[in-house]
Each structure stands twice: as structure tokens, then as C-alpha cells.
Amino acid sequence: MGQLRCTLVQSILHWENPKANLEMFQQKLQSLTGQTDVVILPEMFTTGFSMAPAQLAEPMSGPSVQWMLEMAAQLKAAVTGSLIIRNDKGKYYNRLIWAQPDGQFFTYDKRHLFTLADEHRHYEAGRERLMIKWRGWRICPLICYDLRFPVWSRNTEDYDLLMYVANFPARRRQAWQALLPARAIENLAYVIGVNRVGQDGNDIDYAGDSMALDFAGQALCHLTQTEQIHTVTLSRSDLQHFREKMGFLNDRDAFSLHS
């Protein structure tokens, strides 16, 4: 496909209440059937950014992953976001799920755990990036704190879209607003960041600022500090034309990523 329709879902989150969040998103997404290619939910969209995985974690066979697959089938679009997952060895992950209408799903475990909130004491870090091939596009989905680490985000595999799902607090919104365009510019790729709004159970405020940027770092949309759902259309021909004209990726440094 020459175009990719991406829907940014910027929302409050009900603190540590998966049932309420799934019901809320079910209502929010109903009207999107056939209107988009990708629906992007925030980080830990079923709970908020919680450090209580023992009480909240679900297996991959649990209701939240099943809900994502059902929504993907209903909407005829991929649905993605992260949630708290427990594996069969009792380890916990902040895991992004990429659910597709055909029932397939792919996963990415957050590489950079947010040490300021002791996330590393509660969750296992991921070791590998995920590269999605979806409707003719190559997409690299990452999670929140990953945004601060350009090596992990580097376009070494010629992806078209770099994506971040987040619970990025308002007190650091300047960093969020600066780093998203930087990742777009340095990687010659579209970048989408989806953040939440409202206040969580730790009295931390979130300002949203969800945005989509083109390969030159120009904003295609920048959502305000309220709940919003916005669909943006990305153009493959525009991306290819810009890369042909501005061949900066040809001069990138060669390196390999190690865990």
C-alpha cells in the first residue's frame, strides 16, 4: 500500500483496573471499523504505569490479549499497545502486543526499563527489537523510555515508521517533544508517539502531546492535553522521494546491537 492510516488513541487510564480500561477502549474504538490500518494505544493501557505486576499480570492467553485480537478482527486493522504480561516461568514483562485481524500477533518486551520508578526491579528487560511488516510498511514499535536511547532506536533495518507507546509524565514533556522529532530526523522515518493524559494512582500527571511526525521532523499532528483520537495518513511515496533526495542514511555508521 502507498499509504498507511494510523490512529493515535490518547486517553486517560483507569488505575490498575483492566476491566474498566478494556470497556472504555471498546467504546472509544467502535467507530473505527474499516477506517484505519493501525490503532495505537498507550503503554500499559490496561492498568497505567504500575509496579504491581504480581497482582495485575496476565498470561498471553489472558483476556487482554484476546481482546486485542478481537478488536483487530472487528476493526480490520492492527491494534497495538503494551500491558503487563507474566510468562510461564513467573517472570513479568512490560510487553507490547501487535495484534492483527488474521489472528496473528507479535511481541516486543521493553528494553530500557525506567530505573527512576524502579521498573527494573519488577520487570525483565527485553533483548530484541521487533520489526513488523504490515500492509507494505516496515514498522519498529518501541516503548516509552526507549525514546531516550538513540542507538536502540537507530534505523539499521530500513524501517519506514518508528513508533513509541508511552506513559511519559508531564514534568518531562519538554524531553518528549524534543526527542520525537530528533528520532524522525536522524532516522529519516515517520515517527509516532502515543502518550496518555490525566493522573495516575501515584498522583503523576500526564500531558499527552501524542504526535505524528514526518521524516523531516515536521509535525503531522500534535494532540493537546485532552482525550483525543486522531487518524493520520502516512505516504510511502513522500518518504521514498525524500530519502532519494536526502540520502543521509547512506552515511550512517555501521554497528551491531548487543544485549
Secondary structure by P-SEA (a helix, b strand, c coil): ccbbbbbbbbbbbccccaaaaaaaaaaacccccccccbbbbccccccccccccccbbbccccaaaaaaaaaaaaacbbbbbbcbbbcccccccccccccccccbbbbbccccccccccccccbbbbcbbbbbbcccbbbbbbccccccccccccccccccbbbbbbcccccaaaaaaaaaaaaaaaacbbbbbbbccccccccccccccccccccccccccccccccbbbbbbbbaaaaaaaaaaccccccbbbbbbcc
